[in-house]
Amino acid sequence: MLSDTARAWLDEALTAATARTALWELRFASAGRHCGPEHADSVRVLLLKAARAESAVLTRLYHHGSAAERRAVLLSLPSLVTGPEALPLVEDALRTNDTDLVAAALGPYAASHLAPHAWRHAVLKCLFTGVPVDTVAGLHDRARDDTELARMLTDYAAERTAAGRTVPADLHRVLALTAPTEES
């Protein structure tokens, strides 16, 4: 729950975002300071939605923003972008080792738009960075009957075992999802 001061700040910020005044982007950047880090993601997403931020604005905010601001941009994608034009942002986040960005990048937008090869590598990235696979939107549907993902997971497990390392428990869960169903 936001404090009264934070709520008043948010109301002003939403008004600025709706009107698309220059102030709204400054408010976007300072959301964590005014509303607290625990509310920053949701406040920033609300501001992006209120401003009806288009791909060019999202791209600029992402590339000039802090990790927290980038995460909010990624979280807003399913609400604001219908086509694949924001995929470069998702791909950029997946190249980082920031587990919060990786998790945010694998939301519903990536589930709808990420190509199979890139998506498979993103699932593997989760496994070797410790991002819980439960954060991967659409995992059950995309993994079903995916023999290439099954091969990649099996190879990864064999490499870990040969090196004397543990195999992440999530790997076995994802591997089970790749099994053909009776429907297929």
VODREN-187284 format. One line per 2 residues: their letters; for each residue z, y, x of C-alpha. Coordinates in Angstrom, 2 decimals. Last residue first. Layout:
BEGIN
a	Z/Y/X ~ ... .
***
This chain:
BEGIN
se	-30.45/-35.24/0.32 ~ -28.27/-35.46/-2.78 .
et	-26.18/-38.24/-1.19 ~ -25.22/-35.78/1.52 .
pa	-26.44/-35.80/5.09 ~ -23.74/-35.14/7.68 .
tl	-23.68/-31.61/9.03 ~ -20.36/-30.83/7.36 .
al	-18.61/-33.56/9.35 ~ -19.79/-31.87/12.56 .
vr	-18.25/-28.62/11.34 ~ -14.85/-30.25/10.85 .
hl	-15.11/-32.12/14.14 ~ -15.85/-28.89/15.97 .
da	-12.93/-27.16/14.25 ~ -10.57/-29.43/16.14 .
pv	-11.75/-27.90/19.42 ~ -12.60/-30.58/22.00 .
tr	-10.07/-30.76/24.77 ~ -11.15/-30.46/28.36 .
ga	-11.56/-33.24/30.93 ~ -14.96/-31.94/32.03 .
at	-16.70/-34.99/30.57 ~ -14.86/-34.40/27.27 .
re	-15.95/-30.77/27.07 ~ -19.56/-31.66/27.88 .
aa	-19.55/-34.51/25.32 ~ -18.12/-32.19/22.63 .
yd	-20.84/-29.61/23.37 ~ -23.55/-32.27/23.20 .
tl	-22.20/-33.54/19.86 ~ -22.02/-29.99/18.50 .
mr	-25.60/-29.25/19.58 ~ -26.88/-32.50/18.07 .
al	-25.07/-31.84/14.78 ~ -26.47/-28.30/14.72 .
et	-29.96/-29.76/15.17 ~ -29.32/-32.33/12.43 .
dd	-28.46/-29.65/9.90 ~ -28.02/-31.76/6.73 .
ra	-25.34/-29.36/5.44 ~ -24.43/-26.76/8.04 .
rd	-25.92/-23.85/6.11 ~ -24.22/-24.66/2.82 .
hl	-20.77/-25.44/4.19 ~ -20.79/-22.54/6.65 .
ga	-21.85/-19.93/4.09 ~ -19.62/-17.28/5.60 .
vt	-18.25/-18.18/9.03 ~ -14.58/-17.07/9.01 .
dv	-13.43/-20.65/8.32 ~ -14.94/-21.50/11.70 .
pv	-11.82/-20.06/13.31 ~ -12.79/-17.88/16.29 .
gt	-11.51/-19.72/19.37 ~ -14.09/-18.38/21.82 .
fl	-15.74/-21.74/22.50 ~ -15.89/-22.87/18.89 .
ck	-16.86/-19.51/17.46 ~ -19.69/-19.23/19.96 .
lv	-20.90/-22.65/18.82 ~ -21.14/-21.33/15.25 .
ah	-23.00/-18.28/16.56 ~ -25.42/-20.54/18.43 .
rw	-26.19/-22.33/15.18 ~ -26.75/-19.00/13.42 .
ah	-29.15/-17.82/16.13 ~ -31.26/-20.97/15.75 .
pa	-31.12/-20.88/11.94 ~ -32.17/-17.22/11.65 .
lh	-29.42/-14.81/10.54 ~ -30.19/-13.17/7.20 .
sa	-28.16/-14.59/4.34 ~ -25.20/-16.07/6.20 .
ay	-25.31/-13.10/8.57 ~ -24.81/-10.70/5.65 .
pg	-22.13/-12.93/4.12 ~ -19.84/-12.64/7.15 .
la	-20.48/-13.87/10.66 ~ -20.49/-10.44/12.30 .
aa	-16.87/-9.84/11.27 ~ -15.74/-12.98/13.11 .
vl	-17.71/-12.08/16.23 ~ -16.34/-8.54/16.12 .
dt	-12.74/-9.77/15.87 ~ -13.39/-12.30/18.66 .
dn	-14.52/-9.62/21.07 ~ -16.49/-11.67/23.59 .
tr	-19.64/-9.78/22.79 ~ -23.15/-11.17/22.28 .
la	-22.39/-11.97/18.63 ~ -21.65/-8.30/17.98 .
de	-25.09/-7.33/19.28 ~ -26.77/-9.95/17.10 .
vl	-24.97/-8.67/14.03 ~ -26.00/-5.10/14.82 .
pl	-29.60/-6.17/15.52 ~ -29.59/-7.93/12.11 .
ae	-29.21/-4.61/10.27 ~ -32.87/-4.43/9.22 .
pg	-32.80/-7.91/7.64 ~ -32.88/-6.70/4.05 .
tv	-30.25/-5.92/1.41 ~ -28.06/-3.54/3.36 .
ls	-25.08/-1.75/1.83 ~ -22.68/-4.23/0.28 .
pl	-23.38/-7.19/2.58 ~ -23.32/-4.84/5.60 .
sl	-19.89/-3.32/5.03 ~ -17.95/-5.82/7.16 .
lv	-20.28/-5.19/10.10 ~ -19.76/-1.44/9.85 .
ar	-16.00/-1.98/9.63 ~ -16.04/-4.14/12.76 .
re	-18.00/-1.49/14.63 ~ -15.37/1.11/13.72 .
aa	-12.59/-1.15/14.99 ~ -14.51/-1.85/18.21 .
sg	-14.91/1.89/18.72 ~ -17.98/3.65/17.44 .
hh	-21.12/5.16/18.91 ~ -23.31/2.08/18.52 .
yl	-21.89/1.10/15.15 ~ -21.85/4.60/13.69 .
rt	-25.47/5.12/14.76 ~ -26.59/1.76/13.37 .
lv	-24.76/2.33/10.09 ~ -26.36/5.77/9.79 .
as	-29.85/4.38/10.43 ~ -29.25/1.45/8.06 .
ea	-28.21/3.62/5.14 ~ -24.69/4.71/4.29 .
ra	-24.14/5.01/0.55 ~ -21.52/7.62/1.45 .
ak	-19.04/6.02/-0.96 ~ -19.90/2.59/0.44 .
ll	-19.35/3.71/4.03 ~ -16.09/5.39/3.06 .
lv	-14.84/2.29/1.25 ~ -15.73/0.17/4.30 .
rv	-13.74/2.56/6.49 ~ -10.72/2.34/4.20 .
sd	-10.92/-1.47/4.10 ~ -11.11/-1.77/7.87 .
ah	-8.42/0.86/8.55 ~ -5.78/-0.54/6.20 .
ep	-3.68/-2.54/8.69 ~ -4.49/-0.03/11.42 .
gc	-2.74/2.76/9.54 ~ -4.11/5.16/6.94 .
hr	-4.40/8.37/8.92 ~ -4.85/7.10/12.49 .
ga	-6.86/4.09/11.39 ~ -9.21/6.23/9.31 .
sa	-10.00/8.63/12.17 ~ -13.57/7.54/12.84 .
fr	-14.56/7.35/9.18 ~ -12.93/10.74/8.59 .
le	-15.16/12.22/11.28 ~ -18.12/10.58/9.54 .
wl	-17.05/12.09/6.22 ~ -16.79/15.60/7.59 .
at	-20.53/16.20/7.84 ~ -20.74/16.28/4.05 .
ra	-22.21/13.26/2.34 ~ -20.93/14.39/-1.08 .
ta	-19.62/10.87/-1.72 ~ -18.30/10.73/1.85 .
at	-16.52/14.09/1.57 ~ -14.92/13.06/-1.73 .
la	-13.95/9.72/-0.20 ~ -12.32/11.51/2.74 .
ed	-10.36/13.81/0.43 ~ -9.11/10.84/-1.61 .
lw	-8.31/8.95/1.61 ~ -6.22/11.82/2.96 .
ar	-4.30/12.03/-0.32 ~ -3.68/8.27/-0.20 .
at	-2.55/8.50/3.44 ~ -0.03/11.20/2.53 .
ds	1.19/9.27/-0.51 ~ 1.63/6.16/1.63 .
lm	-0.96/3.41/1.34 ~ 0.00/0.00/0.00 .
***
